């Protein structure tokens, strides 16, 4: 399955971008290598060929992230699925989460599949593997910069993952220009030489990133042990594990039960305690794939926020002008738009308002 995702900016670490930088480059018709600071003289099919600087990529990532956050805050769900931990709520039935579109209870977990795995640059995309793995879900396989080269976790998202569940191997394909060495990512205007493979990573870490369902919720009895029907006061709170059952994903409606996790499954209590007062929730929520409408809303709002046009050709700059333009006549509703009154801000607000009002029917 082919996926389009971002190389992190290293310094800024925008790994949660719903519209990653390679996808943004495609949207504005930009040659990806030049976008990532690499001079590829063989790329003749693109009008946009000026090499971007790291500061320009960082700025673009910043506005994409800010636009995404504004839409998510209004819609109350993540446009790229992520984890929420220890969300403190009064206990009730049902419990309503802060973030909608709940996929499952759990916390983020990471396991090594192979560290310092060799990258072959004989072809582009570069090839990693085959790598031995017991993972059976392709979406759980992720590629990272080697920990020895970076101070914080930096993900490199491949263009294709070929998982052989029968043979127990995975082969990963990553475009060369998404793997610039961290020491070289702050390129100059002339760009790095595409044909010099020493400019790119020779090894990467392959990991499993998945939802660990062994941790769902913590039930809390303040100043009480919660023992049966008897009130037992204590000088500190009493807690017990709880399991999460998703009643309605779209609204974030959950049922949380006192339970015990063992041997890969949850067992609810047989003799339950008094009702807890609070619950701390751990869950995975949001979109696992992005719609075209959501993608366009993020890009248009990002352009509307940018004080100057992105680097490059007329295509990119014309899109920026389109989204920054304010019409001569605007409605009262548009004047009061929280995102702004430019064309890009108004388009993003209409999308965000629609999905906030009607739930996930448009997704």
C-alpha positions, 0 to 999 in steps of 0.5 A: 500500500502506498502512503504519502507522509512527511520527513520531519524537519528534525529541528521542529519535529512536526511528526503529527502533520496531517498534511506532511511536507511531501504531500504539500510539495505535490499539492503546489506542484513542487519537485520533492528533492528541491523542496527538501534542499537537494539539487536534482538536475535530472528532474526536468518535469517540474516548473518549480525547481528552486531549492528550499532552505530549512527555514522555509520548510520550518515556516511552512510546517509551522503554518500547516500545524497551526492550521490543523490545530485550529480546525481540530480544536473547533471540530473536537477531533484529530485530523491525524489519529493520536493518543490522549493520556490521563484525561481526567473526567468525573465518572458517569455513564456514559463518559464523554471524551474531550476528543471525538472519533475514539478508535479504542482505549489504550496508550502509545507503545513502541518496540524495536523491529530492527535498529541500524538497518541498512539502506540501499540507495541503488535505486530511488526510492531507496530500499530497506530490507527485507526485514524480519518481523512478526508484525501483521498490521502494516500501519504499525510499521514505522521508520526513524532516524537512528537514535545515535544521530538525533536528540529526539525521535524523528520519523521518516515515512516511506512511500511504500511498505510491502509486508509479507505476513506469510514469510514474516518480512517487510520491505520498505521503500523511501524516496532518497530526498526524505533521508537527508543526514541531520547534519546536512539538513540546513542546506544552502541555496545551491542544494545538496547533490542528489547523486552523492549518496553520502548526503543521505542516511545509510542506516535507519531504525525500524519500529513497531508503533501501536495501540497498547490496550493493556492500559485503558483507564484508571478509576479513582475513589478520593479518600475512600477504598471503595470497598463493596457497599461500605464506605471506608475512609482513607487519607489518600485516594484509592485507584483501580484499573478500568476497561473502556468500551466505545459506545459511540465513536463519533461523539466520544461516548464511552462506558468505563468498567472496573476491570483487570487485564490479563493474558491479552484481555480484560475481565470486568469485576465480579464484585464491584466496588462503590461507584468511583468519583473520577476516571482518567482516560487513555485512548486513541482517536482521530482520522486514520486517513485524510479526506481531500476536503480536510487536506484542502482546508488545512492547506488553504488556512495555512496559506491564509496565515502566511504573511508572505508567499511560499518559495518557488514558482507561480503555481505556489504563489498563485495558490497563496494569493488565492487564499490570502485574498479578501473580496471587496464585499463580505457578509456579516457571517464572514466578518465574524469568522474566527479563522479570518475573512480571507478566501482560504480562512473562510473555506477552512471555517466552512469545512470545520463548521460542517464537520463540527455540526454534523459529526463524521458524516462527511468523513 
